[in-house]
């Protein structure tokens, strides 16, 4: 699904030099490499504050802690996403409220969010899924109307932009009260272990978050807030400092691969190709609305599982993200959930398939993958 070895070969010299700097300097936690990355990412995203942390799941948890959410508060998020999003809500004693998603972009449905808001609702967590932004304008309007926090789960869409109706563009993760991301190795901007970060333009919130990630300390052995141990280490920051200047190029390569997939698979009655929030397919030369963390399409007419088996037999990797909706997971199922409220998610779990997507994909590989798919559909 990803070719981290191939990508490493293209940046091996620079990564190794940066590793050597960390090792010789022996400043492994909060070293100069971490501060360099923080400043560079702030500039790239156009936000006032980036707070690095240990991983993307921690980033979501720390965001909720920093906003002062209390046990029993309700947090609305999408049913169709990875479990980490809802995991941290439950872990903090908050009440996760899962809602359905849109059938074309797979993003959280603003109408479902509006319907789910109660007097106990305190936050919305839109997930920027598979490499593009959730519909932030209606979500931010709902948040303002009801006095809610918006926490952007940006683990899959760093580098993507959102274009508002007035034509202004903002980076994914920079529009809500706080954004959270992951630098897991397979992400578009990935390190060589775990890593994460939070983004905000709120000075007071940024101050709180910086304390939380470091045991609640602003001064050594003075614990002003309840915190956790969640820091990005210097070796991971060294990798990220190498990759961040290349991120736009990496994302452009992904868009080109998506364009090739689209051209090869167009017109198939059993396939529904990826849709973007603004309808441009995310593959025009000047477009950066979609960074294709995954190339996820729908396989119709009950043929998805057969296609998965066919590709596996040819040793072509693929993924089903996600095979079980969160509302059906044992840990997060609630007796008040109604299957009729999750029609889209339930359907997607039986239709979606993600094809290999990374910066090293070449024309020959894409041709082999797509021809194999076409062969199966014609059989």
VENTAQUI-V798221 format. One record per helix or strand of 2 or more residues. SS is the DSSP state (hx for helix, st for strand). FROM is the first residue (numbers start at 1). TO is the last residue. Records with the same first field share a line. If there is no record, write none. Layout:
# VENTAQUI-V798221
SS = FROM-TO ; FROM-TO
This chain:
# VENTAQUI-V798221
hx = 4-25 ; 32-45 ; 56-66 ; 84-91 ; 110-116 ; 129-131 ; 136-146 ; 203-212 ; 234-244 ; 247-265 ; 304-313 ; 326-328 ; 339-349 ; 363-378
st = 49-53 ; 74-78 ; 95-99 ; 121-125 ; 149-153 ; 161-163 ; 169-171 ; 178-182 ; 196-200 ; 217-219 ; 222-223 ; 271-272 ; 295-299 ; 318-319 ; 352-355
